[in-house]
């Protein structure tokens, strides 16, 4: 599923995040998928996205430079496929 | 998003393992000829229930997401359910390997009621003759009965785990069909010359032509078949198979054996690859993060004799354990190197220099014969 800047998303409640030197590992206890979050910024976005109305708000709050938004949107879209995050609206 | 490849980062190690195998006991009702841990008899030094729970508490603090429990036959332990329940209660999912002997109707229902639990039934043939030749008389029927009980209890998708040998490689399609008929998932792994497998590897390991057959089969079916990423040495044939293309020993993988010794991977139960013990000061965390052995394994490794081979990036020199237990240098080709570089070296290895497993818990031959007669 593709997310946009206006999407409201949250970390899936069955996912745990473990910090690692490269970023973090995310594990989904339901579908048993293990996913690598390969930058500390994407880890912060994923952890805090549930507190914001849209991804745009999350990026702004976490200080993600606008030039990086497209690559973040792409990465987050793939995280919906593995159900690490889910779209609320 | 990062300056280093993921593979590079993984080789430098993680704060905690991704794939941790924990063999709960050396006791086993079977005596498979390829047993990686030479299991059979319980070891008096095996961890107590309280010690095992303390290790689980430590793994929970490290955020180890799941563990692979094996043995021996783990269900032989009287505290098996207690240990599994403690693990799951601490958010450590459990996948356990079993020969199925203790999955009667009652236990199948108990297992079905548990969350975050995966079961792997070991099966090495789609018929009793092929399977029992490796796993022992009656073991095929035992496994099928366990699978029937799990199905009847509504467990859902369990796994059928197959070690691919020269004798069952032609049954891959049948294994898949068998798994499908149970709504199960098929897992196939590579035969290693570890434990008793060191003595039978010559007769059991797939021929070079069969390795190509496995590779082609995985390319066609790989998406739905689990492999534990154990066939990465076959990537030298061409297109890479799905999964992590690297040896994770001491970097993302390790083994805790029944007495708490920590080894670099489940296939190297040998003093050379023992990093420490979970009962020592600092526990598992210290062994994982600070032990000399694991530190060394996370340093850049030399490609050695393989450096000039065009396939090295694809196969990474293969499996450390397979090299070690066939007496080949660790910085050279895998004994099953698909280009044949390893095979030509094997005859020149003096038998006296081939390392033997450091521990052997096999039942005495007398007991084996007796139990054969009685079944």
Contacts between the chains, C-beta under 8 A, distances in Angstrom:
chain1	res1	chain2	res2	distance
A	16	B	63	6.6
A	16	B	65	6.3
A	16	B	91	6.8
A	18	B	15	7.5
A	18	B	16	7.0
A	18	B	63	4.1
A	18	B	65	7.3
A	19	B	15	7.1
A	20	B	14	5.5
A	20	B	15	5.7
A	21	B	9	7.0
A	21	B	12	7.5
A	21	B	14	7.7
A	21	B	15	7.1
A	22	B	2	6.2
A	22	B	4	7.5
A	22	B	6	7.5
A	22	B	9	4.6
A	23	B	2	7.6
A	25	B	14	7.6
A	25	B	18	7.0
A	25	B	65	7.6
A	27	B	65	3.9
A	27	B	66	7.5
A	29	B	65	7.5
A	29	B	91	7.5
A	29	B	93	6.1
A	29	B	116	5.7
A	32	B	66	7.5
A	32	B	93	7.3
A	32	B	118	7.4
A	34	B	18	6.5
A	34	B	65	7.1
A	36	B	6	6.1
A	38	B	1	5.3
A	38	B	2	5.0
A	38	B	6	6.7
A	39	B	1	4.3
A	39	B	2	6.2
A	42	B	1	7.0
A	71	B	1	7.1
A	75	B	1	7.5
